[in-house]
């Protein structure tokens, strides 16, 4: 289970490209491509270095004018999906 203090980071084994400002990831392990929407691309950008989920939420609330609680509520399941697909990992 991930929570606000959980530190997350990119999986360094992924290959990344950008197409029309959106991040596209290739996982050799999964043998799959992943296209991130603009918000997902911003999250990927924010994870250039490891960050806590709280830090990511705070940055997204600044960028998208959304409340902390609403952002966290929407972000946690998304991050859990990225972890499940091994696109990001926890420390």
Secondary structure by P-SEA (a helix, b strand, c coil): cccccbbbbccccbbbbbcccbbbbbbccccbbbbbcaaaaaaaaaacccccaaaaaaaaaaaccccaaaaaaacaaaaaaaaaacccccc
